[in-house]
Amino acid sequence: MVCAECDYDLREFKDETRLPYDVRLPERPKARRLVCRQCCNDGMDEMERLATLAGKPS
């Protein structure tokens, strides 16, 4: 179980900046993709992307 961005071993919970987040790719929404906290900006990048999608009319 490694970060999809930096290959950090996410089983090592020694550093809180490396906690795992499940950040799925838009083109593969059902595929699990684990990214460490440091690589995904504490999940903020994904939250902004989802907020942008929610604000768009269908």
C-alpha positions as CSV (number, residue, x, y, z in Angstrom):
1,M,0.0,0.0,0.0
2,V,1.9,3.0,-1.3
3,C,1.1,6.6,-2.3
4,A,0.1,6.9,-5.9
5,E,2.2,10.1,-6.2
6,C,5.5,9.5,-4.3
7,D,5.5,5.8,-3.5
8,Y,5.7,6.3,0.2
9,D,4.7,3.2,2.2
10,L,1.4,4.2,3.7
11,R,1.4,1.3,6.2
12,E,4.0,3.3,8.2
13,F,2.0,5.7,10.4
14,K,5.1,7.4,12.0
15,D,4.4,10.7,10.4
16,E,1.0,12.4,10.4
17,T,1.9,14.3,7.2
18,R,1.7,10.9,5.4
19,L,-1.7,9.8,6.4
20,P,-3.6,8.2,3.4
21,Y,-6.4,9.8,1.5
22,D,-8.5,8.1,-1.2
23,V,-8.3,10.5,-4.1
24,R,-10.0,8.9,-7.1
25,L,-9.3,10.0,-10.7
26,P,-12.3,11.5,-12.5
27,E,-12.0,9.1,-15.4
28,R,-11.9,6.1,-13.0
29,P,-14.3,7.0,-10.1
30,K,-14.7,3.4,-8.9
31,A,-10.9,2.7,-8.7
32,R,-9.4,3.3,-5.3
33,R,-6.3,5.5,-5.5
34,L,-4.4,6.2,-2.2
35,V,-2.4,9.4,-1.9
36,C,-0.5,10.6,1.2
37,R,-1.6,13.8,2.9
38,Q,1.5,15.6,1.8
39,C,1.0,14.9,-1.9
40,C,-2.7,15.8,-1.9
41,N,-2.5,19.1,0.1
42,D,-4.4,17.6,3.0
43,G,-7.2,16.7,0.6
44,M,-8.0,20.3,-0.2
45,D,-7.2,20.0,-3.9
46,E,-9.8,17.2,-4.3
47,M,-12.4,19.1,-2.3
48,E,-11.9,22.2,-4.6
49,R,-12.2,19.9,-7.6
50,L,-15.5,18.4,-6.3
51,A,-16.9,21.8,-5.3
52,T,-16.2,23.0,-8.9
53,L,-18.0,20.0,-10.3
54,A,-21.0,20.5,-8.0
55,G,-21.3,24.1,-9.0
56,K,-21.5,23.3,-12.7
57,P,-25.0,22.9,-14.2
58,S,-25.6,19.6,-15.9
